[in-house]
């Protein structure tokens, strides 16, 4: 049964295989900047999709994780709505396999559809390599991959 769940998770259109474990720096009610051109400006993390943790522990998310977000600021048609998103930058430092520590100056996410396609057409600012490897559609729209 677990094998079926992994097959389904890997078969999402815009998502590649799972990679390195990243330090999780965001928890529910965290505010993120919207890094795409959908019309949203500020996002609030509601839930980390697929998080498995201990009872009553807050579900934390890191770079490359799929999350549920609500739009706090933006165009009137986007505000107060729930969307899916992917974290592309986080302030909390995380270590890469080659020993380099990476830290961004803000927390940011891009909005995606339930199928894994990007809702916007471009991404402002850098995107972490971990998110780009896991989500090829985001990698193709990114201008800078760090």
Residue frames relative to the residue before (quaternion, step in Angstrom):
aa qw qx qy qz dx dy dz
X 1.0000 0.0000 0.0000 0.0000 0.00 0.00 0.00
X 0.6389 0.5221 -0.3284 0.4597 3.59 1.03 -0.75
X 0.6152 0.5530 -0.3482 0.4410 3.58 1.08 -0.68
X 0.6318 0.5284 -0.3295 0.4615 3.59 1.04 -0.75
X 0.6489 0.5203 -0.3190 0.4544 3.58 0.95 -0.85
X 0.6567 0.4969 -0.3151 0.4718 3.60 0.99 -0.80
X 0.6252 0.5297 -0.3448 0.4578 3.58 1.02 -0.75
X 0.6574 0.5047 -0.3130 0.4638 3.58 0.95 -0.85
X 0.6596 0.5081 -0.3166 0.4544 3.58 0.92 -0.86
X 0.7008 0.4625 -0.2682 0.4722 3.57 0.99 -0.77
X 0.6645 0.5258 -0.3083 0.4324 3.58 1.18 -0.44
X 0.3954 0.6901 -0.5069 0.3323 3.59 1.20 0.11
X 0.6119 -0.6413 0.3246 0.3301 3.55 -0.81 1.05
X 0.8137 0.3077 -0.1540 0.4684 3.60 0.73 -1.00
X 0.6489 0.5489 -0.3019 0.4318 3.61 1.23 0.13
X 0.2614 -0.7512 0.5880 0.1467 3.56 -0.99 0.91
X 0.7567 -0.3949 0.2730 0.4437 3.59 -1.29 -0.08
X 0.5881 -0.5898 0.4290 0.3496 3.53 -1.26 0.43
X 0.1964 -0.8080 0.5492 0.0829 3.57 -1.01 0.79
X 0.8477 -0.1336 0.1413 0.4935 3.53 -1.04 -0.92
X 0.4696 -0.6602 0.5085 0.2916 3.58 -1.14 0.66
X 0.1747 -0.7968 0.5756 0.0570 3.60 -0.69 1.15
X 0.5382 -0.6010 0.4778 0.3477 3.59 -1.08 0.75
X 0.3384 -0.7685 0.5126 0.1793 3.56 -0.71 1.09
X 0.1020 -0.8594 0.5011 -0.0001 3.56 -0.48 1.21
X 0.7312 0.3863 -0.2312 0.5125 3.63 1.21 -0.04
X 0.0780 -0.7870 0.6111 0.0333 3.54 -1.02 0.84
X 0.7223 -0.4304 0.2776 0.4648 3.64 -1.19 0.23
X 0.7810 0.2635 -0.2995 0.4805 3.53 -1.20 0.92
X 0.4386 0.6562 -0.4868 0.3742 3.62 1.23 0.20
X 0.3203 -0.7325 0.5678 0.1962 3.57 -1.08 0.75
X 0.0972 -0.7890 0.6064 0.0180 3.55 -0.98 0.93
X 0.4376 -0.6412 0.5562 0.2966 3.53 -1.26 0.49
X 0.3815 -0.6966 0.5507 0.2569 3.58 -1.04 0.74
X 0.2537 -0.8235 0.4974 0.1007 3.58 -0.54 1.20
X 0.6818 0.4629 -0.3100 0.4741 3.62 1.20 0.07
X 0.5685 -0.6289 0.4289 0.3119 3.57 -1.32 0.02
X 0.2802 0.7916 -0.4983 0.2156 3.60 0.98 0.81
X 0.6012 -0.5512 0.3740 0.4415 3.61 1.18 -0.40
X 0.5875 0.5384 -0.3727 0.4755 3.58 1.27 -0.18
X 0.2150 -0.7832 0.5671 0.1370 3.58 -1.11 0.64
X 0.7976 0.1075 -0.0403 0.5921 3.58 0.87 -0.95
X 0.1325 -0.7935 0.5931 0.0331 3.55 -0.94 0.99
X 0.2002 -0.7537 0.6090 0.1445 3.58 -1.18 0.55
X 0.4119 -0.7106 0.5179 0.2392 3.56 -0.83 1.02
X 0.1944 -0.7916 0.5737 0.0803 3.57 -0.79 1.06
X 0.7992 -0.1036 0.1428 0.5746 3.57 0.83 -1.05
X 0.3276 -0.6929 0.5987 0.2327 3.56 -1.17 0.59
X 0.3687 -0.7529 0.5041 0.2074 3.57 -0.56 1.19
X 0.8296 0.1962 -0.1647 0.4961 3.57 -0.87 0.99
X 0.4071 0.7164 -0.4819 0.2981 3.62 1.21 0.22
X 0.0453 -0.7726 0.6331 0.0178 3.54 -0.92 0.93
X 0.1736 0.7988 -0.5514 0.1667 3.55 -0.47 1.17
X 0.7161 -0.4280 0.3353 0.4378 3.49 -1.33 -0.22
X 0.6473 -0.5224 0.3913 0.3936 3.56 -1.24 0.51
X 0.8558 0.0996 -0.1413 0.4876 3.56 -0.98 1.02
X 0.5054 0.6084 -0.4549 0.4092 3.60 1.17 0.36
X 0.5037 -0.6575 0.4660 0.3114 3.57 -0.94 0.87
X 0.4215 -0.7096 0.5005 0.2614 3.60 -0.92 0.87
X 0.1432 -0.8124 0.5628 0.0519 3.57 -0.38 1.22
X 0.1630 -0.7887 0.5880 0.0750 3.53 -1.19 0.66
X 0.1755 -0.7824 0.5911 0.0873 3.55 -1.20 0.57
X 0.7685 -0.3476 0.2596 0.4703 3.55 -1.32 -0.12
X 0.7982 0.2737 -0.2322 0.4839 3.57 -0.89 1.00
X 0.5597 0.6131 -0.3962 0.3922 3.61 1.22 -0.17
X 0.4092 -0.6662 0.5663 0.2606 3.54 -1.18 0.69
X 0.0372 -0.8211 0.5684 -0.0363 3.57 -0.81 1.03
X 0.3668 -0.6533 0.5991 0.2822 3.53 -1.36 0.24
X 0.0412 -0.8217 0.5675 -0.0332 3.57 -0.78 1.05
X 0.2166 -0.7211 0.6313 0.1861 3.52 -1.31 0.36
X 0.4210 -0.7015 0.5187 0.2482 3.55 -1.02 0.82
X 0.2274 -0.7974 0.5509 0.0950 3.57 -0.67 1.16
X 0.7871 0.0534 -0.0170 0.6143 3.59 1.00 -0.83
X 0.4129 0.6897 -0.5264 0.2768 3.53 -1.09 0.73
X 0.7574 -0.3220 0.2622 0.5038 3.56 -1.21 -0.44
X 0.6409 -0.5717 0.3455 0.3781 3.62 -1.08 0.65
X 0.6725 0.4933 -0.3177 0.4511 3.62 1.02 -0.64
X 0.6761 0.4710 -0.2939 0.4845 3.62 1.23 -0.32
X 0.6053 0.6134 -0.3587 0.3588 3.59 1.03 -0.75
X 0.8466 0.1863 -0.1665 0.4700 3.54 -1.29 0.67
X 0.5744 0.5529 -0.4045 0.4481 3.59 1.10 0.64
X 0.4010 -0.7029 0.5449 0.2197 3.54 -1.24 0.61
X 0.0041 0.7887 -0.6133 0.0417 3.56 -0.95 0.98
X 0.4507 -0.6009 0.5626 0.3454 3.53 -1.41 0.02
X 0.0008 -0.8075 0.5897 -0.0132 3.57 -1.12 0.60
X 0.2917 -0.7143 0.6034 0.2013 3.54 -1.38 0.10
X 0.4019 -0.6992 0.5378 0.2458 3.57 -0.92 0.95
X 0.1245 -0.8163 0.5620 0.0467 3.60 -0.75 1.06
X 0.7821 0.1014 -0.0770 0.6100 3.63 1.24 -0.36
X 0.0065 0.7827 -0.6221 -0.0171 3.57 -1.18 0.59
X 0.5320 -0.6538 0.4508 0.2938 3.54 -1.15 0.72
X 0.6279 0.5511 -0.3465 0.4266 3.55 1.01 -0.75
X 0.4514 -0.6970 0.4785 0.2853 3.62 -0.80 0.95
X 0.0272 -0.7728 0.6336 0.0253 3.56 -1.12 0.70
X 0.4189 -0.7311 0.5000 0.2002 3.53 -1.15 0.75
X 0.3073 -0.7346 0.5777 0.1797 3.54 -0.97 0.90
X 0.6933 -0.5055 0.3310 0.3927 3.55 -1.29 0.40
X 0.6813 0.4781 -0.2899 0.4724 3.61 1.13 -0.57
X 0.6315 -0.5803 0.3141 0.4072 3.60 1.28 0.17
X 0.5386 0.6218 -0.4041 0.3999 3.61 1.25 -0.11
X 0.2828 -0.7331 0.5946 0.1704 3.56 -1.02 0.85
X 0.1301 -0.7991 0.5860 0.0326 3.57 -0.83 1.03
X 0.0693 0.7733 -0.6249 0.0824 3.54 -1.01 0.93
X 0.2269 -0.7724 0.5797 0.1257 3.59 -0.90 0.92
X 0.5601 -0.6301 0.4208 0.3349 3.58 -1.22 0.34
X 0.7936 0.1401 -0.1135 0.5811 3.62 1.22 -0.14
X 0.4493 -0.6171 0.5588 0.3242 3.52 -1.40 0.12
X 0.0811 0.8160 -0.5657 0.0871 3.60 -0.74 0.98
X 0.0809 -0.7784 0.6218 0.0284 3.53 -1.26 0.60
X 0.2726 -0.7144 0.6106 0.2062 3.55 -1.32 0.30
X 0.4366 -0.6945 0.5131 0.2525 3.56 -1.11 0.73
X 0.0733 -0.7917 0.6063 0.0131 3.57 -0.96 0.95
X 0.5118 -0.5984 0.5083 0.3488 3.55 -1.31 0.25
X 0.6665 -0.4984 0.3476 0.4319 3.64 -1.16 0.25
X 0.6465 0.5185 -0.3216 0.4580 3.62 1.18 -0.47
X 0.5887 -0.5974 0.3638 0.4052 3.60 1.22 -0.26
X 0.5055 0.6254 -0.4317 0.4087 3.60 1.28 0.10
X 0.4947 -0.6374 0.4929 0.3258 3.59 -1.14 0.58
X 0.4392 -0.6935 0.5074 0.2621 3.56 -1.02 0.83
X 0.7203 0.3705 -0.2202 0.5436 3.58 1.08 -0.75
X 0.4829 -0.6789 0.4756 0.2823 3.54 -1.33 0.04
X 0.7893 0.1649 -0.1174 0.5797 3.61 1.21 -0.26
X 0.2814 -0.7393 0.5886 0.1667 3.56 -1.28 0.45
X 0.2746 -0.7557 0.5761 0.1471 3.55 -0.88 1.02
X 0.8038 0.2618 -0.2072 0.4923 3.57 -0.95 0.87
X 0.6725 -0.5153 0.3515 0.3984 3.56 -1.31 0.14
X 0.2366 -0.7286 0.6263 0.1444 3.53 -1.33 0.47
X 0.4842 -0.6637 0.4859 0.2983 3.58 -0.95 0.87
X 0.5814 -0.6084 0.4230 0.3360 3.56 -1.09 0.81
X 0.6158 0.5686 -0.3439 0.4233 3.60 1.06 -0.75
X 0.6717 0.4741 -0.2907 0.4895 3.59 1.00 -0.83
X 0.6512 0.5258 -0.3148 0.4476 3.59 1.01 -0.80
X 0.6540 0.5068 -0.3164 0.4641 3.62 1.02 -0.75
X 0.7080 0.4710 -0.2578 0.4587 3.56 0.99 -0.84
X 0.7799 0.2219 -0.0974 0.5771 3.60 1.14 -0.71
X 0.2414 -0.8208 0.5001 0.1337 3.65 0.06 1.23
X 0.6172 0.5488 -0.3552 0.4378 3.62 1.05 -0.65
X 0.6403 0.4974 -0.3159 0.4926 3.58 1.10 -0.70
X 0.6325 0.5442 -0.3280 0.4430 3.58 1.00 -0.82
X 0.6734 0.5011 -0.3029 0.4513 3.60 0.96 -0.79
X 0.7000 0.4464 -0.2678 0.4889 3.61 1.13 -0.60
X 0.5745 0.6179 -0.3782 0.3810 3.62 1.20 -0.40
X 0.3688 -0.7165 0.5456 0.2303 3.56 -1.08 0.77
X 0.7880 0.1216 -0.0493 0.6015 3.60 1.05 -0.78
X 0.0719 -0.7669 0.6366 0.0390 3.58 -0.90 0.97
X 0.1441 -0.8066 0.5720 0.0377 3.57 -0.62 1.21
